[in-house]
Amino acid sequence: VLGLAAVAAVGVWYFSVSSKLPDVQSLRDVEMQEPMYVYSRDGRLMALFGEMRRYPVKIEAVPERLKQAFLATEDARFYEHGGVDYKGVARAVWLLATTDGKRVPGGSTITQQVARQFFLSPEYSYQRKLAEMLLARKMERALSKDEILALYLNKSFFGNRSYGVAAAAEYYYGKKLEDLSLDEMASLAGIPKFPSSGNPISNPERARIRRDYILDRMAELGFVSAAEA
């Protein structure tokens, strides 16, 4: 009886959350907030006005190794799972059960992070986590993997008013994406985890540790050779 009651309660909770989920089709036409650009008559950029830096880029303009750097640290199985990495979820549940930590790593895929960035609040709760997972499954049915990855790379916060990987590349290195070195790509991929306290300007040592971890992961996954790493 208790088991049936528990299953019924979970079912009610599931349908209560799923019935309130937004329409993910809106992500196909989403417009990223950009600053106002002021150009001279001959086409030179003179000034930017706005609270954030952002230069949205198409996924085709993102170098393969830059994408791999983000996959290595955020979601190595991104192109394999259906929005929720159940291995990662199982690992997170195990850590919750065996440690004292209230928040544990390994539970969110890139798709789930996009769902949270566009539709959900940053609060940490089991209800928000369920909504995040259900939205991720919906997104995977509505959008391609590359469309989801592009949303992630253009939406993520990189510290210092920089949103999106193109703005971060320009701010931290004064470069376009195609001109970044492997070292710089790995450094950028490490910023979203700690955008304000772990970027190369606010905390160079922490940023270096993250960069080295990502380079090791890229080598472990076969994205780069051990010598390059």
Salt bridges, closest charged atoms under 4 A:
ASP42 OD2 - ARG44 NE 3.12
GLU64 OE1 - LYS67 NZ 3.27
ASP75 OD2 - HIS81 NE2 2.82
GLU80 OE1 - ARG77 NH1 3.25
ASP85 OD1 - ARG77 NE 3.14
GLU132 OE1 - ARG116 NH1 2.72
GLU132 OE1 - ARG128 NH2 2.87
GLU132 OE2 - LYS129 NZ 3.16
GLU140 OE2 - LYS145 NZ 2.89
GLU147 OE2 - ARG28 NH1 3.16
ASP183 OD1 - ARG211 NH1 3.10
GLU184 OE1 - LYS175 NZ 2.96
GLU205 OE2 - ARG208 NH2 2.60
ASP212 OD2 - ARG208 NH1 3.00
ASP212 OD1 - ARG211 NH2 2.70
GLU220 OE2 - ARG217 NH1 3.15
GLU228 OE2 - ARG65 NH1 2.91
